[in-house]
Structures are given as C-alpha cells and as structure tokens.
Amino acid sequence: METGQHPAPARLRALPSWLLGQAAVAAHRLTDHALAGAGLRRHHFAMLCALEEFGPSSQTDLGRCTSIDRSDVASAINALADGGHIDRTPDPTDGRRNIITITPAGTALLDRLGTLLDQAQDELLHSWTPTERNDLTAQLTRILDARPTLTPTPPATDAQP
C-alpha cells in the first residue's frame, strides 16, 4: 500500500486503525466525487436516508442520528429545503424547533444519489466478490456496533496540582 509516491511503513500497515483510515480517505474521495456532480455532499445523502427511514425529525435529532455537526445540519437543511427536497414545519409541541420531512422530490433525489453512490462502491471494491463485500460490511458494522461511547480524555498539562 502506498501513500502518494512513497510506500507506507510496515508498522503503519500493521495497524487496522490506520488501514481503516486510509480506506476511508479513498472511499470519501470517491463518494465526494460521485455526489459533486449533483451539487451535494455526503451529509445531504445521510440526512435524506435518515428522513426516509425514520420519518419526520427535529433538526437536532437528525444531526444526532447521522453524526453530523450542528452547523453542517443547518446548512444542509437550508440547501435541501431550497431545492424542495425537504419541508420544514413548526413543531406543534415546541415552537422553538422545526420538524423536517422528506418530500417526493427528496425521495427521488435520494434514489438518484443512491445510484451514484452504488457506482462509487463498485469502483472502490471493484476486485471484490459480492460475498467479500457483504463480509466487509458485516465486519465494519460489528466494529461500529461494539464500540463503547468514549468520553474524550483532556490533554495532560504541565501544571502542578
């Protein structure tokens, strides 16, 4: 495996976390390129997926279930609403928030984006059999499902107690 023009050190190539990171970089480049033609990004796709699967949602819950930063959620919602892909309506139980709903145009867009991303997956895993792809997906899901919720440890300081 190479990074740029130089081979990666064996000690790095032996770390699953490093390999996952490098694979993620390649996957992100392919998916970003695939979605760029539609003028959208990965978080637009993620939000449409969540709305299709889980139904109407608050902006906050939408960000949580997709792990998208609040500022990116707000801009993505604005872009999707401007394109007619989602509707924003006031929450009848809490006037401070909106409920976000996918529209028929949003569902059609989601299908188009899904096709583009399927092609990106095919490019990323072109030499893999369907069984190998399914196994990879299962193993990656297992990693994500089994990880504990981590609380960041504050960096050590040189301050004396």
C-alpha positions as CSV (number, residue, x, y, z in Angstrom):
1,M,0.0,0.0,0.0
2,E,1.3,3.4,-0.9
3,T,0.5,6.9,0.2
4,G,1.3,9.3,-2.6
5,Q,4.7,8.4,-4.1
6,H,6.1,6.6,-1.1
7,P,5.3,3.3,0.5
8,A,3.7,3.4,3.9
9,P,5.9,2.0,6.7
10,A,5.1,-1.6,7.6
11,R,4.4,-0.6,11.2
12,L,1.6,1.6,10.0
13,R,0.3,-1.0,7.5
14,A,0.0,-3.4,10.5
15,L,-2.5,-1.2,12.3
16,P,-6.1,-1.9,11.5
17,S,-7.0,1.7,12.6
18,W,-4.5,3.2,10.1
19,L,-5.8,0.9,7.3
20,L,-9.4,1.8,8.0
21,G,-8.5,5.5,8.0
22,Q,-6.7,5.2,4.6
23,A,-9.6,3.2,3.2
24,A,-12.0,5.8,4.5
25,V,-10.0,8.6,2.7
26,A,-10.2,6.7,-0.6
27,A,-13.9,6.0,0.0
28,H,-14.6,9.6,0.8
29,R,-12.9,10.8,-2.3
30,L,-14.9,8.5,-4.5
31,T,-18.2,9.4,-2.8
32,D,-17.5,13.1,-2.8
33,H,-16.7,13.0,-6.5
34,A,-19.9,11.0,-7.2
35,L,-22.1,13.4,-5.3
36,A,-20.3,16.6,-6.6
37,G,-22.0,16.1,-10.0
38,A,-25.3,16.6,-8.2
39,G,-24.0,19.6,-6.3
40,L,-24.4,17.8,-3.0
41,R,-22.3,16.2,-0.2
42,R,-22.3,13.1,1.9
43,H,-24.2,14.8,4.7
44,H,-27.1,15.6,2.3
45,F,-27.4,12.0,1.4
46,A,-27.2,10.9,5.1
47,M,-29.9,13.3,6.1
48,L,-32.2,12.1,3.3
49,C,-31.6,8.5,4.2
50,A,-32.5,9.2,7.9
51,L,-35.7,11.0,6.9
52,E,-36.7,8.3,4.5
53,E,-36.1,5.5,7.1
54,F,-37.1,7.1,10.4
55,G,-39.7,9.7,9.2
56,P,-40.1,13.3,10.2
57,S,-37.5,14.5,12.6
58,S,-36.3,17.6,14.5
59,Q,-33.2,19.2,13.2
60,T,-31.3,18.2,16.4
61,D,-32.4,14.5,16.2
62,L,-31.5,14.4,12.5
63,G,-28.0,15.6,13.4
64,R,-27.6,13.1,16.2
65,C,-28.7,10.0,14.2
66,T,-26.4,10.9,11.3
67,S,-23.5,12.1,13.4
68,I,-23.4,15.4,11.5
69,D,-22.2,18.6,13.2
70,R,-24.9,21.1,14.1
71,S,-23.6,23.8,11.7
72,D,-23.5,21.3,8.8
73,V,-27.0,20.2,9.6
74,A,-28.3,23.7,9.5
75,S,-26.7,24.5,6.1
76,A,-27.7,21.1,4.6
77,I,-31.3,21.6,5.7
78,N,-31.3,25.0,4.1
79,A,-29.9,23.6,0.9
80,L,-32.3,20.7,0.8
81,A,-35.3,23.0,1.6
82,D,-34.3,25.5,-1.1
83,G,-34.2,22.6,-3.6
84,G,-37.7,21.4,-2.5
85,H,-36.3,18.1,-1.2
86,I,-37.5,18.6,2.4
87,D,-40.2,20.5,4.2
88,R,-39.7,22.4,7.4
89,T,-42.8,22.9,9.6
90,P,-43.1,24.3,13.1
91,D,-43.3,21.6,15.8
92,P,-46.8,21.9,17.3
93,T,-45.4,20.8,20.7
94,D,-42.4,23.1,20.8
95,G,-42.5,26.4,18.8
96,R,-38.7,26.7,19.1
97,R,-38.0,23.9,16.7
98,N,-39.0,22.7,13.2
99,I,-39.9,19.2,12.0
100,I,-38.1,18.2,8.9
101,T,-39.9,15.9,6.4
102,I,-38.6,14.4,3.1
103,T,-40.7,15.4,0.1
104,P,-41.4,13.3,-3.0
105,A,-38.7,15.3,-4.8
106,G,-36.3,14.4,-1.9
107,T,-37.1,10.7,-2.3
108,A,-36.4,10.9,-6.0
109,L,-33.2,12.7,-5.3
110,L,-32.2,10.1,-2.7
111,D,-32.8,7.3,-5.3
112,R,-30.6,9.2,-7.8
113,L,-27.8,9.8,-5.2
114,G,-28.1,6.1,-4.2
115,T,-27.3,5.1,-7.7
116,L,-24.3,7.4,-7.9
117,L,-23.0,6.0,-4.6
118,D,-23.6,2.4,-5.7
119,Q,-21.3,3.2,-8.6
120,A,-18.7,4.7,-6.2
121,Q,-18.9,1.5,-4.1
122,D,-18.4,-0.6,-7.2
123,E,-15.3,1.5,-8.1
124,L,-13.9,1.2,-4.5
125,L,-14.4,-2.5,-4.3
126,H,-14.1,-3.4,-8.0
127,S,-11.9,-6.5,-7.3
128,W,-14.1,-7.9,-4.5
129,T,-16.8,-10.6,-4.9
130,P,-20.3,-9.9,-3.6
131,T,-19.6,-12.2,-0.7
132,E,-16.4,-10.4,0.2
133,R,-18.3,-7.0,0.1
134,N,-21.0,-8.4,2.4
135,D,-18.4,-9.8,4.8
136,L,-16.6,-6.4,4.8
137,T,-19.9,-4.6,5.6
138,A,-20.7,-7.0,8.3
139,Q,-17.2,-6.7,9.9
140,L,-17.3,-2.9,9.8
141,T,-20.8,-2.8,11.2
142,R,-19.5,-5.1,14.0
143,I,-16.8,-2.6,14.8
144,L,-19.2,0.3,15.0
145,D,-21.9,-1.5,16.9
146,A,-19.4,-2.8,19.5
147,R,-17.5,0.4,20.2
148,P,-18.1,2.0,23.6
149,T,-19.2,5.6,23.9
150,L,-15.9,7.3,24.5
151,T,-15.5,10.4,26.6
152,P,-12.5,12.4,25.5
153,T,-9.7,12.5,27.9
154,P,-8.4,16.0,28.5
155,P,-4.9,16.5,27.3
156,A,-2.2,16.3,30.0
157,T,-0.8,19.6,31.1
158,D,2.4,20.5,32.8
159,A,0.6,22.4,35.5
160,Q,1.3,21.3,39.1
161,P,-1.7,20.5,41.3
